[in-house]
Amino acid sequence: MGKHSAGASRAGSVLDVQRVRATPSTRNQPSPRTWRRPARVTRFLAAFGATALVMVIVVDPYSGAYADALPPSEWETITDTQSFTVVDALHTPISYDPYTITEPPPPPPPAPSPASGKPDPGSAKAIALEMVTAKGWDANQYDCLVSLWTKESGWNHLAENKSSGAYGIPQSYPGNKMASAGADWKTNPATQIRWGIGYIAGRYSTPCGAWTNSQAKGSY
């Protein structure tokens, strides 16, 4: 019994020793290692990636720059098909005001060359020639006027017929009729001639018509 107890005691000790050896100690267990990439490998990979990117851009710069984009060589084949419709377009009617074209008056006819001769400047006959020309009458009408008023008054703007009361170059009867041409009818030859030409134009149309009547009846 004593041997058995001693043997059992040694057997238990051996088992304890084995158990202790079989259980790892956390204090003596080595810590796990962390793997780190060497710096040389990192620099190589960065250089390789940059080189690959440059090669892609140089070989085909449009491979990744645009999504579903056509290269420039095919741009010209694209046809612009845009269209639009104008609705309720602004319409401004254009109207023009009526107008008339007025032609300039014809130039006055040249001064007539009367058979009675060219009057002295500033004389009563010269004034009459200007008015006859402005009226549109020719040299023949002026000659008739010269003959008519030479017979009536001798072209004296102060001539007065004592028996009839006729006065002035045209021998207006009565003389104050010439006041319609100007208040100075008694002394101004131009006023008397203006009235006399108006009277002849209204009654006989022309000086030659008045001269013909004077020759036939003795007066006009």
C-alpha positions as CSV (number, residue, x, y, z in Angstrom):
1,M,0.0,0.0,0.0
2,G,2.9,2.3,0.7
3,K,4.4,1.6,-2.7
4,H,1.2,2.2,-4.4
5,S,0.7,5.5,-2.7
6,A,4.2,6.6,-3.7
7,G,3.8,5.5,-7.3
8,A,0.5,7.3,-7.5
9,S,2.1,10.4,-6.1
10,R,4.8,10.3,-8.7
11,A,2.3,9.7,-11.5
12,G,0.3,12.7,-10.3
13,S,3.3,14.9,-10.3
14,V,4.2,13.8,-13.8
15,L,0.8,14.6,-15.1
16,D,0.9,18.0,-13.4
17,V,4.2,18.7,-15.1
18,Q,2.8,17.7,-18.4
19,R,-0.3,19.7,-17.9
20,V,1.8,22.7,-17.1
21,R,3.9,22.3,-20.2
22,A,0.8,21.7,-22.4
23,T,-0.8,25.0,-21.2
24,P,1.0,28.0,-22.9
25,S,1.7,31.0,-20.8
26,T,0.3,34.2,-22.1
27,R,3.3,36.0,-20.7
28,N,5.8,34.0,-22.7
29,Q,3.6,33.7,-25.9
30,P,5.2,35.9,-28.7
31,S,3.0,38.8,-30.0
32,P,1.7,38.5,-33.7
33,R,3.8,40.3,-36.3
34,T,2.4,43.1,-38.5
35,W,3.5,43.0,-42.2
36,R,4.7,46.2,-43.7
37,R,5.3,46.9,-47.4
38,P,8.9,48.0,-47.9
39,A,9.3,51.7,-49.1
40,R,11.1,50.6,-52.2
41,V,8.1,48.6,-53.3
42,T,5.7,51.5,-52.6
43,R,7.9,53.9,-54.8
44,F,8.0,51.3,-57.6
45,L,4.2,50.9,-57.6
46,A,3.6,54.7,-57.6
47,A,6.0,55.2,-60.5
48,F,4.4,52.3,-62.4
49,G,0.9,53.7,-62.0
50,A,1.9,57.2,-63.1
51,T,3.7,55.8,-66.2
52,A,0.6,53.8,-67.1
53,L,-1.7,56.8,-66.8
54,V,0.6,58.9,-69.0
55,M,0.6,56.2,-71.6
56,V,-3.2,56.0,-71.6
57,I,-3.5,59.7,-72.1
58,V,-0.9,59.8,-74.9
59,V,-2.2,56.8,-76.8
60,D,-5.9,57.6,-76.5
61,P,-6.6,60.9,-74.7
62,Y,-10.4,60.4,-75.1
63,S,-10.6,56.9,-73.7
64,G,-11.7,58.0,-70.3
65,A,-12.2,61.8,-70.5
66,Y,-15.7,61.7,-71.8
67,A,-18.6,59.3,-71.3
68,D,-19.8,57.8,-74.6
69,A,-18.2,60.7,-76.6
70,L,-17.1,60.4,-80.2
71,P,-13.6,61.2,-81.2
72,P,-13.0,64.6,-83.1
73,S,-12.7,62.7,-86.4
74,E,-16.4,61.8,-86.2
75,W,-17.7,65.2,-85.1
76,E,-18.2,66.4,-88.6
77,T,-20.6,63.6,-89.4
78,I,-23.1,64.8,-86.8
79,T,-26.0,66.7,-88.4
80,D,-27.7,69.5,-86.5
81,T,-31.4,68.5,-86.5
82,Q,-32.7,71.2,-84.2
83,S,-35.9,73.0,-85.4
84,F,-38.3,75.4,-83.9
85,T,-41.8,76.8,-84.6
86,V,-42.7,80.4,-84.0
87,V,-46.1,80.7,-82.6
88,D,-48.0,84.0,-82.4
89,A,-45.1,85.8,-84.1
90,L,-45.2,89.6,-83.8
91,H,-46.5,91.2,-86.9
92,T,-46.2,95.0,-87.3
93,P,-48.1,96.3,-90.3
94,I,-46.4,99.1,-92.1
95,S,-48.5,102.0,-93.4
96,Y,-47.4,105.1,-95.3
97,D,-49.0,108.5,-95.1
98,P,-50.3,109.9,-98.3
99,Y,-48.2,112.4,-100.1
100,T,-48.2,114.5,-103.1
101,I,-45.5,115.6,-105.5
102,T,-45.4,119.2,-106.3
103,E,-43.4,120.2,-109.2
104,P,-41.5,123.5,-109.1
105,P,-43.1,126.3,-111.0
106,P,-41.7,126.8,-114.5
107,P,-39.1,129.5,-114.9
108,P,-40.5,132.9,-115.9
109,P,-40.4,133.5,-119.6
110,P,-37.6,135.7,-120.9
111,A,-38.3,139.4,-121.0
112,P,-40.0,140.3,-124.3
113,S,-38.3,142.4,-126.9
114,P,-41.1,144.9,-127.7
115,A,-41.3,146.5,-131.0
116,S,-41.8,149.8,-129.2
117,G,-38.2,149.5,-127.9
118,K,-36.6,148.8,-124.6
119,P,-37.8,151.2,-121.9
120,D,-35.6,153.3,-119.7
121,P,-34.8,151.6,-116.3
122,G,-37.0,152.8,-113.5
123,S,-39.5,154.4,-115.9
124,A,-43.2,153.7,-115.9
125,K,-42.8,151.6,-119.1
126,A,-40.0,149.6,-117.5
127,I,-42.3,148.8,-114.5
128,A,-45.1,147.8,-116.9
129,L,-42.7,145.5,-118.8
130,E,-41.8,143.7,-115.6
131,M,-45.5,143.2,-114.7
132,V,-46.4,142.0,-118.2
133,T,-43.6,139.5,-118.1
134,A,-44.7,138.3,-114.6
135,K,-48.2,137.8,-116.0
136,G,-46.9,135.5,-118.6
137,W,-47.7,137.8,-121.5
138,D,-45.3,138.2,-124.5
139,A,-43.7,141.1,-126.1
140,N,-46.7,141.6,-128.4
141,Q,-49.0,142.2,-125.4
142,Y,-46.5,144.7,-124.1
143,D,-46.6,146.6,-127.4
144,C,-50.4,146.7,-127.3
145,L,-50.3,148.0,-123.7
146,V,-47.8,150.7,-124.7
147,S,-50.0,151.8,-127.6
148,L,-53.1,151.8,-125.4
149,W,-51.8,153.9,-122.6
150,T,-49.9,156.2,-124.9
151,K,-53.3,157.1,-126.4
152,E,-55.0,157.4,-123.0
153,S,-52.5,159.4,-120.9
154,G,-49.1,159.5,-122.6
155,W,-47.9,157.4,-119.6
156,N,-48.3,160.4,-117.3
157,H,-49.2,159.2,-113.8
158,L,-50.6,162.7,-113.0
159,A,-52.8,163.0,-116.2
160,E,-56.4,164.0,-115.4
161,N,-59.3,164.3,-117.8
162,K,-61.2,167.4,-116.8
163,S,-64.4,166.5,-118.5
164,S,-64.7,162.8,-117.4
165,G,-62.6,162.8,-114.2
166,A,-60.4,159.9,-115.4
167,Y,-57.1,159.8,-113.8
168,G,-53.5,158.4,-114.1
169,I,-51.7,156.3,-116.6
170,P,-54.6,153.8,-117.2
171,Q,-57.2,156.7,-117.0
172,S,-59.2,155.1,-114.3
173,Y,-62.8,156.5,-114.0
174,P,-63.2,157.6,-111.4
175,G,-59.6,157.8,-110.3
176,N,-60.3,156.5,-106.7
177,K,-61.0,153.0,-108.1
178,M,-57.2,152.5,-108.1
179,A,-57.2,152.8,-104.3
180,S,-57.8,149.0,-104.3
181,A,-54.2,148.6,-105.5
182,G,-52.7,151.0,-103.0
183,A,-53.4,154.1,-101.0
184,D,-50.8,156.0,-103.0
185,W,-52.7,155.6,-106.2
186,K,-52.6,159.4,-107.0
187,T,-48.8,159.6,-107.0
188,N,-47.3,156.2,-107.5
189,P,-47.0,154.9,-111.2
190,A,-46.5,151.3,-110.0
191,T,-49.8,151.3,-108.1
192,Q,-51.6,152.7,-111.1
193,I,-50.0,150.2,-113.5
194,R,-50.8,147.3,-111.2
195,W,-54.4,148.3,-111.0
196,G,-54.6,148.9,-114.8
197,I,-53.2,145.4,-115.7
198,G,-55.6,143.8,-113.3
199,Y,-58.5,145.7,-114.9
200,I,-57.5,144.7,-118.4
201,A,-57.0,141.0,-117.5
202,G,-60.4,140.9,-115.9
203,R,-62.3,142.7,-118.7
204,Y,-60.4,142.0,-121.9
205,S,-58.1,139.1,-121.0
206,T,-55.1,140.7,-122.7
207,P,-53.8,144.2,-123.5
208,C,-54.2,143.5,-127.2
209,G,-57.9,142.8,-126.5
210,A,-58.2,146.1,-124.7
211,W,-56.3,147.9,-127.5
212,T,-58.6,146.4,-130.2
213,N,-61.7,147.6,-128.3
214,S,-60.2,151.1,-127.8
215,Q,-59.5,151.4,-131.5
216,A,-63.1,150.3,-132.3
217,K,-64.9,152.4,-129.7
218,G,-62.4,155.2,-128.9
219,S,-61.9,153.9,-125.3
220,Y,-61.6,150.8,-123.3
